[in-house]
Amino acid sequence: MWNKNERDGNVDQAKGKVKQAVGDLAGNDKLKAEGKVDETVGKAKTAVGGSQKKVGAAIENLGKVVKR
């Protein structure tokens, strides 16, 4: 299951790809650049979300070990 950052990151990546494609078709360099920024921000959010998930799982596992 995705957390908020992963979900938002995936949405931003998709939005960025669409902006880049539309900008390319329309010959709009500004829109293409915005799309690249959105995609990059999305990748960063997705990475942060994945890291949060891994840290949460590690803390949960640690809690199980401590209870033993």
C-alpha positions in Angstrom: 0.0 0.0 0.0 1.3 3.5 -0.9 1.7 6.2 1.7 0.8 9.8 1.0 4.2 10.8 -0.3 4.4 7.8 -2.6 0.9 8.4 -3.9 1.5 12.2 -4.4 4.9 11.4 -6.0 3.4 9.1 -8.5 0.7 11.6 -9.4 3.3 14.4 -9.8 5.4 12.1 -12.1 2.4 11.3 -14.3 1.4 15.0 -14.4 5.0 15.9 -15.3 5.1 13.4 -18.2 1.8 14.7 -19.5 3.0 18.3 -19.4 6.2 17.3 -21.2 4.3 15.6 -23.9 1.8 18.4 -24.4 4.6 20.9 -24.3 6.5 18.9 -26.9 3.5 18.7 -29.2 2.7 22.4 -28.8 6.3 23.5 -29.1 6.0 25.1 -25.6 9.4 24.9 -23.9 8.0 26.5 -20.7 5.4 23.7 -20.3 8.1 21.1 -21.1 10.3 22.5 -18.4 7.4 22.6 -15.9 6.8 19.0 -16.7 10.4 18.0 -16.0 10.3 19.8 -12.7 7.0 18.1 -11.7 8.4 14.7 -12.7 11.6 15.3 -10.7 9.6 16.5 -7.6 7.4 13.4 -8.0 10.4 11.1 -8.0 11.8 12.7 -4.9 8.4 12.4 -3.1 8.2 8.8 -4.1 11.7 8.1 -2.8 10.9 9.8 0.5 7.7 7.8 0.8 9.6 4.6 0.2 12.1 5.5 2.8 9.4 6.3 5.3 7.9 2.9 4.7 11.2 1.1 5.3 11.9 3.1 8.5 8.4 2.3 9.8 8.9 -1.4 9.0 12.3 -1.4 10.8 10.8 0.3 13.9 7.9 -2.2 13.9 10.3 -5.1 13.7 12.5 -3.7 16.4 9.4 -3.4 18.6 8.6 -7.0 18.1 12.1 -8.1 19.0 12.1 -5.9 22.2 8.8 -7.5 23.3 10.3 -11.0 23.3 
